[in-house]
Amino acid sequence: MAATKKSNGIEKNFKSIELFAGAGGLAIGLEKAGFEHIGLVEFNKAAAQTLKTNRPQWNVLCEDVAEVASRNLTKEFGVKVKELDLLSGGAPCQSFSYAGKRLGLEDVRGTMFYHYATFLHKLQPKMFLFENVKGLLSHDKGKTYQTILNIFEDEGYETQHQVLNAWDYGNPQKRERLITIGIRKDLAKRVKFEFPLPHKYKPILRDVLLDVNPDKDHCAQYSEAKKKVFALVPPGGYWRDIDPKIAKSYMKTCWEMDGGRTGILRRISLDEPSLTVLTNPGMKQTDRCHPLEVRPFSVRENARFQSFPDNWIFSGNLSEQYKQVGNAVPVNLAKDIGLKIAKTLKEV
């Protein structure tokens, strides 16, 4: 175990490397749980700049993860094989299942997951955290995720997974993520990991929205025509709560679609959580209007729903900032998972 030290009042016991770090939601949460990041890899320049601006002491590599993975990682990060405590991140996963064939690491070469698995192969950390969308469970009839689990097993890890909803863990947002935790097999015999239990209280928008500076300079705006329609929708309502003629005119071809279409002309109430924060606030089928004003939520408000600190600065243009926030792992969820990982590592 790495020597305990304190930075910014946080006691840090364990070393971690994060891939696909984005704007830092997962990294902040793990930092709060006591992890010292010795390396973060993020290809997007604006997201990497966000990390560097807020944590100049972090070792942020703004590079293609494929290039980094091809190097001597023990030399790159100054850590010996089997010494690293945690590898974290969530790779975009393409389909790579072949009927009747059990795939190994070389069979998924060229995918983003391959580079994550390469880090795992070369560094053999004590534990890993692999997060992804819930849909990965059913992707390609479950074959994609099963291949991932098989490769984790081949690399010497015992895994367990669970879908966690951020709303259960101190975030005013309904957002489900598939969390996969791995423990190296030589350690798994001695320790046990348990997923965090849901909090008793589940926050709503009223808890985080009323005292926040909306930062309207960093907020998308509706067209005048869209404003007039949204002004008719009550908080907690959607297209069914206004005149059908007006709704039909607004929805156009969406009017004939099957399903409830509950995301269209959706105005969130102060007494409910946010729906999943998205990367683009202006798409017609996933509109989320502010409960008190006729506008989308600002970048800062969305960041609150993701439990980012209010002083966390997002780099890049407005579109890039919305994308960074929407792609992030909720900080409070990451912290709760990180605390459970740290508890397991302390038992090693």
BAPAZA-937573 format. One record per residue (C-alpha): z, y, x. Coordinates in steps of 0.2 Angstrom, whole numbers, plus 5000, padded with zeros to 4 digits. Each point is the difference from the previous one (the first is absolute). Layout:
N
((Z,Y,X))
...
END
This chain:
348
((5000,5000,5000))
((4996,5017,5006))
((5014,5012,5005))
((5007,5010,4986))
((4997,5018,5001))
((5000,5015,4989))
((4986,5012,4996))
((5001,5014,4986))
((5017,4992,4995))
((4991,4983,4997))
((5007,4984,5008))
((4986,4990,5007))
((5001,4982,5004))
((4983,4993,4999))
((4983,5003,5007))
((4984,5000,4989))
((4982,5002,5001))
((4990,5006,4984))
((4981,4997,4997))
((4990,5010,4987))
((5015,5013,5000))
((4992,5013,4988))
((5010,5015,4997))
((5016,4991,5004))
((5008,4994,4984))
((5004,4983,5007))
((5005,5006,5017))
((5012,5013,4993))
((5009,4987,4989))
((5001,4988,5015))
((5007,5014,5011))
((5013,5004,4987))
((5005,4981,5001))
((5003,5001,5018))
((4983,4996,5008))
((4993,5009,5016))
((4981,5001,4999))
((4993,4997,5018))
((4982,5001,4993))
((4991,5004,4984))
((4981,4998,4998))
((4990,5010,4988))
((4981,5003,5000))
((4999,5015,4988))
((5001,5016,5010))
((5009,5010,4987))
((5013,4986,4996))
((5003,4998,5019))
((5003,5019,5002))
((5012,4999,4985))
((5010,4987,5010))
((4999,5010,5016))
((5005,5017,4992))
((5015,4993,4991))
((5006,4988,5014))
((4994,5006,5017))
((5011,4987,5008))
((4990,4985,4992))
((4987,4992,5011))
((4985,5002,4988))
((4983,4992,5004))
((4986,5008,4991))
((4988,4986,5004))
((4991,4986,4992))
((5012,4986,4998))
((4987,4988,5006))
((4999,5009,5017))
((5019,5000,5001))
((5002,4982,4995))
((4987,4995,5014))
((5011,5007,5014))
((5015,4993,5009))
((5013,5004,4987))
((5016,4996,5010))
((4994,5013,5013))
((4994,5012,4987))
((5017,5001,4991))
((5012,4995,5014))
((5007,4985,4991))
((5000,4982,5006))
((4994,4985,4989))
((5013,4995,4987))
((5010,5016,5004))
((4993,5011,4986))
((5011,5000,4984))
((4988,5005,4987))
((4981,5001,4997))
((4996,5010,4984))
((4986,5006,4990))
((4987,4996,4986))
((4982,4996,5005))
((4986,5002,4987))
((4995,4982,4996))
((4983,4994,4997))
((4995,4983,4993))
((4999,4987,5014))
((5003,4983,4991))
((4988,4986,5002))
((5000,4986,4987))
((5009,4984,5007))
((5003,5007,5017))
((5017,5006,5007))
((4996,5016,5010))
((5009,5004,5016))
((5001,5017,5010))
((4983,4999,5007))
((4992,4997,4983))
((5006,5017,4994))
((4993,5010,5015))
((4993,5017,4995))
((5012,5003,4986))
((5015,5012,5000))
((5012,4986,4998))
((4993,4992,5016))
((5006,5014,5010))
((5018,5000,4992))
((5000,4981,5003))
((4994,5003,5018))
((5015,5011,5003))
((5011,4987,4993))
((4992,4987,5011))
((5002,5010,5016))
((5017,5007,4998))
((5009,4987,4990))
((5013,5012,4992))
((5016,4993,4993))
((4995,5006,4982))
((4985,5008,4991))
((4998,5010,4985))
((4983,4999,4991))
((4997,5011,4985))
((4986,5000,4988))
((4994,5003,4982))
((5006,4988,4987))
((4982,4995,4997))
((4999,4991,5016))
((5009,4985,4992))
((4986,4997,4988))
((4985,5006,5012))
((4987,4987,5000))
((5010,4989,4989))
((5015,5000,5012))
((4989,4994,5015))
((5001,5016,5010))
((5019,5001,5000))
((5002,4981,5003))
((4989,5002,5016))
((5011,5014,5006))
((5016,4989,4997))
((4992,4986,5009))
((4996,5011,5015))
((5018,5006,5000))
((5006,4982,5001))
((4988,4996,5013))
((5006,5014,5011))
((5018,4993,4998))
((5008,5009,4986))
((5009,4995,4984))
((4996,5012,4986))
((5006,5006,4983))
((4993,5012,4988))
((5004,5010,4985))
((4992,5014,4989))
((5012,5015,5000))
((4999,5015,4989))
((5004,5016,5008))
((5008,5006,4984))
((5014,4987,5003))
((5004,5008,5017))
((5003,5018,4998))
((4983,5006,4997))
((4995,5009,4984))
((4983,4991,4999))
((4994,4984,4994))
((4991,4992,5015))
((5000,4981,5003))
((4997,4994,5018))
((4998,4982,5007))
((5013,4999,5014))
((4998,4985,5012))
((5014,4997,5013))
((4998,4989,5015))
((5013,4993,5012))
((4996,4991,5016))
((5003,4981,4998))
((5011,4999,5015))
((5012,5013,4991))
((4997,4995,4982))
((5012,4985,5002))
((5014,5012,5004))
((4998,5014,4988))
((4995,5004,4982))
((4991,5015,4992))
((5004,5006,4983))
((4989,5013,4991))
((5010,5015,4994))
((5007,5000,4982))
((4994,5013,4988))
((5011,5016,4998))
((5010,5002,4984))
((4992,5017,4997))
((4982,5003,4999))
((4995,5018,5003))
((4988,5010,4988))
((4990,5016,5003))
((5014,5011,4994))
((5010,4994,5015))
((4988,5007,5013))
((4988,5012,4992))
((5010,5015,4993))
((5007,5006,5017))
((4984,4997,5010))
((4989,5014,5006))
((4983,4994,4993))
((4991,5008,5014))
((4985,5005,4990))
((4990,5004,5015))
((4999,4981,5003))
((4996,4995,4982))
((4983,4995,4992))
((4995,5010,4984))
((4992,4995,4984))
((4984,5009,4994))
((5003,5012,4985))
((4993,4988,4988))
((5011,4986,5006))
((5015,5012,4999))
((4997,5003,4982))
((4999,4982,4995))
((5016,4995,5011))
((5009,5015,4992))
((4999,4990,4983))
((5009,4984,5008))
((5019,4999,4998))
((5010,4994,5014))
((5001,4981,5000))
((4983,5000,4990))
((4982,4996,5004))
((4983,5001,4991))
((5006,4992,4984))
((5012,5014,4997))
((4987,5013,4997))
((4986,5003,4988))
((4988,4985,5001))
((4985,5011,5000))
((5006,5010,5015))
((5005,4984,5009))
((4983,4992,4997))
((4991,5015,5006))
((5011,5000,5016))
((4999,4982,5003))
((4981,4998,4998))
((4995,4982,5005))
((5018,4995,5003))
((5003,5001,4981))
((4990,4984,4997))
((5010,4990,5014))
((5011,4986,4995))
((5019,5000,5003))
((5013,5014,4997))
((4993,5012,5013))
((5018,5007,5001))
((4996,5008,5017))
((4988,5013,4992))
((5007,5017,4996))
((5017,4993,5005))
((5014,5013,5001))
((5016,4994,5008))
((5017,5004,4992))
((5015,5006,5010))
((5009,4985,4993))
((4989,4986,5008))
((4995,4996,5017))
((4983,5005,5007))
((4987,4987,4999))
((4993,4993,5017))
((4996,5016,5011))
((4982,4999,5003))
((4989,5007,5014))
((4989,5011,4989))
((5009,5010,4986))
((4984,5004,4990))
((4992,4984,4994))
((4998,5000,4981))
((5006,4982,4997))
((5016,5003,5010))
((5005,5018,4996))
((5018,5004,5002))
((5005,5017,4994))
((5016,5010,5004))
((5012,4999,4985))
((5004,5019,5000))
((4984,5008,5007))
((4981,4996,4996))
((4996,4994,5018))
((5000,4984,5010))
((5015,4997,5011))
((5000,5009,5017))
((5000,4991,5017))
((5019,5004,5002))
((5004,4994,4982))
((4991,4983,5004))
((5009,4999,5016))
((5016,5001,4991))
((4995,4986,4989))
((4997,4990,5016))
((5017,5006,5007))
((4993,5009,5015))
((5012,5013,5007))
((4997,5018,4994))
((4997,5006,5018))
((4987,4987,5003))
((4984,5009,5004))
((4983,4992,4995))
((4985,5005,5011))
((4982,5002,4996))
((4991,5007,4985))
((5006,4999,4982))
((4990,4984,4996))
((5007,4992,5016))
((5018,5004,4996))
((4998,4993,4982))
((4993,4984,5008))
((5014,4998,5013))
((5013,5002,4987))
((4992,4988,4988))
((4997,4987,5013))
((5018,5000,5006))
((5014,4987,4998))
((5014,5009,4991))
((5013,5005,5012))
((5016,4994,4991))
((4992,4983,4997))
((4996,4998,5018))
((5018,5005,5005))
((5007,4987,4988))
((4989,4986,5007))
((5003,5006,5018))
((5019,4999,4998))
((4998,4982,4994))
((4989,4996,5015))
((5013,5009,5012))
((5014,4989,4992))
((4990,4985,5004))
((4996,5005,5018))
((5019,5004,5003))
((5003,4981,4996))
((4988,4995,5014))
END
